[in-house]
Amino acid sequence: MTTMSTRAKLGVVVASAVLLGTVAAGYAATTAQAPRTPPPVGGGQAVSLAPGPRLLAITDRHVSTVAATDPAGPRMVGGLECLRVYAAAGTGVCLRPETAWSYQVVVLDAELRQTRAVGVPGLPNRARVSASGRMVSWTTFVGGDSYTSSGFSTRTGILDTVTGSTVASLEEFAITKDGGRHRNPDVNYWGVTFTADDNRFYATMSTGGRRYLVRGDVAARTVETLKENVECPSLSPDGTRLAFKEAIDADPAKGWRLSVLDLSSMRVTATAETRSVDDQAAWLDSGKLAYTLRRDDGQPDVWSVPADGSGTPVLTIPGAESPSPLT
């Protein structure tokens, strides 16, 4: 085994830092741009995460809500800055900037008051809250892991808002892959979605150049693989299906097809959305999915489509991203 010289090591560190800084700057520039057409803003009521017939989203990096019956109409835009947001049962999670180059996971109550904050490394990517509001999860992109050829990987954590127990990274969990134990330093996770018992969850795990759907157990600190080529799962309200993005021909370079997996039969149904969806879709109800697509200029829009493969995609919240129903 050859030993890398000090000069070579320094070169790798500097190159990784420059690359991470370039990506971070591009990410910040994209998310900081205002929508091309400013959305109408309602008045007379503060933004709230309380359950109701409204949809939550991010508008120009700020928490906003719209009426579920008229999502393209007037919206309430609050003062809280977030790059990712999600809420359920009156509990919200906001991934927000702490400084110019650092971020926090902030747990919110129904009136957007901070109840807890955790500093996280890297760039915000995914956020979820369990249906009861108890469990919170997040994913960030990070740089500098020596085992990745690109210098990038992810960190996915879980917080129990009742006990305060925090899993800093799912990489701490024991893995059962294809029926046997698996250990490899290249393991990464992203896109958690919780089951109704606030203990089990689904997520994506990558290892050996492949991506797997895993089912996890927070209390036991274990995960097991279930199926390949399933990314960013999102559990349906009745717990029977997972919406996910499926890499075309198992190659993410070709884009992703928004699809739905029936957990009892493991049958996959592609939705009517044929554009590449690089997002963790949200269930607006038992039959409809919401997700973000970006225009050619990088600006986001929220679209929706039936989960059963029927219908056509509909522009739902113009100039917004990170949607979730306020259930």
N, C-alpha and C positions, 0 to 999 in steps of 0.2 A: 504494500500500500504506500503510495507516495504521499509526502507531507507538503501541503501548500505553504509557500513562502509567505513571510509577513507582508511583503509588498503585494503579492497576489491576493492575499486575504483583504488587505486594505482596498484594493481595486474592486473586489466583489462588493464590499460594504458600501463604498461610494457609489458604484453603479446602481445598486439596489435602492439606495436613498434617493438618487436622482430620479429613477424610474417611479418610485412611489410618490415623490413630490409632483412629478408630471401628471400622473393619474389623478392624484388628489386635487390638483389645481383645475384639471379639466372637469372633474366631477363637481367641484364647487361652482365653477363658472356655469355649468349646465343648469344646476339646481337653483342658482341665484337669479337666473333670468326670469322676468315677469312674463305672464301669459301674453300672447300677441293681442288678444282682445280682453281687456279687464272684465271680469265677471260682475254682474250686478250684485250689490251688497244690500242685505236687508237691514232693518233697524228696529230698535225698541226692545231687543232681547239679546243677552249675552250668549256666547257659544257655550253649550252644555253637552256633556257626555251621558246624561241621563237617558235611559232607554226610552225610545219613542219612534214615531214614523219618520225618521230622518236618516240620512247617510252622512258619514264622516269622511273627510278627505283632506288633503293638503292643497292649498291654493297659494301659489307664490311663496312657498316655504312656511306657510302659517296654517294652523288648524282652522278648519272650516266645516260647516254643516249645511245641508240642503234638505228640502222636503223630499221624502221618498216618492211622493206622488208627482213632483215637479222638479226633478234633479237638475234640469238645465235652467231653472228659473233663479230667482234671487237667492243668495246664500249669505250666511253669517260668517264673517272672517274674524277670528280672534287675534290677539297680540302675541300668542305663544308660537315661537319658531320651532319647527320640526322638519326633519328630512324624511322620517317615516313615522307613521302613527297608526294605532289600532285601538279599539275599545270594545268592551263587552261588560254587561251588568254594572255599568256605572264606573268601571275602572278603565283607565287608559294607559297606554305606553307611548312615549314620545322619544325618538332618537334625535337629539338636538346637539348643536355645537356648544362646546364648553369654552374653547378658545379657538383661534384661527385654525389649529391643527389637532384638536382633540375633541372628543364627543362624550356624551352622557346618555345613559338609559334613565329616563325619568318616569316614575309611576305617578299617575294623576288620579284625583278623585273626580266625581261627576262635574264639579265646577272648575276643573282645570287647575286645581291647587296641587302643588307637588307634595307627595307623601313620602317619597324615597328617591334617591338618585345614586347611580352607580357609574363610575368612570369606565369607559371601554376603549380598547385599542382599535385603530383602523377606521374605515369608512362605513357608515350605516348602510345596511342592505335589506334586512327583513325584520319585522316586528309582529308579535302576536300576543293575544290575551286569551286565556281559556274562557269558555262560555260562562262560568260562574264568576269570573273576574279575579280569581285567586292567583292563577299562575301567569307569569309574564315571560316571554322569550324574545331573544334578539339575535341577529347575525350581523357581523361586520367583516369587511375585507381587510386583511392585514398583510404586511410585507416582511420579508427577511427570513422566512423559514428556509434553512439550507437544503432541505430535501426536495424543494420544488424548483424545477428548471426555470420558471418565470420569476421566482422570488416572492410569489403571492400565495396566500391561503386564506382561510376563514376562521373566525371564532364565533361559536354559538353558545349562549348562556341561558340559564333559566333561574328565575327568582320566584320564591313562594312568598307572596305578600302577607300571608298570615303569620308564618313562623320567622320570616326574614332569611331563611336558608337560601343560599345562592350557589349555583353551579357555574363557576367561571367559564368552563369550557366542557362541552360534551366529550372531548377527547379523553377525559378522565374515566369514561364509562367502559366497562368490559364489553367486548364484541363477540357475538356468535354469528359467523358467516358461513352459509351453506352447511349448517349443522355442526360446525367445529369452531374452536376458539381462534380468534384472529388478532394479531398484533402487528402493526406496521406504523412507522413514524409519519407516513404520508397521509394518514386518515384526516379527513375534514368533514364537517357537518354544516348544513344550512337548512333554513325553511321549516321550523318546528310548527306543528299544529297539534293541539291537545284534545284528548278524549274527555268525555263527560265526568270521569272520576277524578280529574285533576292530578293524576299520577302517571298514566300512560300517555304516550305521544307518538306521532309519526314525524319523520324528518328525512332528509337526504343525506347519505354518507357517500363520500368518494374515497376510493383506494385503488391502487394499481391501474389508474387510468379509466376506471369504470365508476358509474354512479348507481347507487342502490336506494330503494325505499327501505327504511328501517323502522321497526316498532320499538319504542323505548319504555323503560320503567324508571321513573325518577327515584323512588325509594330504594330499589335494588341496584341502581346505577348500572344498568345493562341496556344493550340494544341488540336486536337480531335482524338480519337482512330478510326481506320478503320478496323483492322483485327488482330487476335491473331497469335502468333507464326511466326512473321516476324522480323528477325534481320538483322542489317547492310544493309539497303536498298541502292541501287544505281540506279539512274534514267537513263533510256536510252536516247540517243541523241535526239530522237523525242518526249520524254516526255510521252510515252504511256505505258511503262513497267518498272517494278522495278526488278532488280536482287537482291537476298537476300539469306541468309542462313536460312534454315528451320530445326529446331530441330527435329530429328527423334522421332516419337511418342510424340512430344511436350516435350521431355526430353533432355536437352543439354548434360546430362551425356552419352547419346547414340551417340553423334556426330551430325553433321549438313549436310544437303543435299543442294548443290548449286542449286537454283531454280529461276524461273522468274514468276512474277505476272503481268497479264494483268490488267491494272487499269480500263478499261471499263467494263470488265466482271468479274473481281476478280478471274479469273481462274489461277491456279498454274500449271506450267510445270516444271518438274524436268529435269535438264540437264543430259548429259551423264557422268558427273563426279560423281562417286559413293563413292570416298574417302571423309572423313570428311573435309570440308572447313571452317576453322575458320578465316574468312577474310571478308572485305568489297570489293567485286569484283568491277573491273573497266570495263567499256564498251570500247573495243578497236575500235569498230565501231558499226553500228546498229545491227549487228548479232553475235558478238563474245565478250566473257567475258574473262578477265584476273584476276588471283588470285594467292595467295601465298600458297604453301604447303611446309612443312618441312620434310626433310629426317629423318631417324632414329637417326642420330647424331645431329639433331637440325638445320642443315644448310638449308637455304631457296632456293627454285626455283620458278620461275614464270611459271605457266601453263595457257593454254587457251582452251576454249571449245565453240562450238556454243550455242547460247542462246535459240534455239528452240527445244532442246532435241535431236537433231540429232548428228551424228559424234562421235568422240572420243577425249578425252583430249590429248593435245600436249604440250610437254615441250618447252617453248617459250624463256625464259631468264634464263639459268642456273646460280646458285649462286647469285640470286638477289631476291628482295622483294619490296613491296609497288609500284606496277606498275601503270602507267597512260599514256594515249596517249597525245602527245603534240599538242593539237588542238587549 
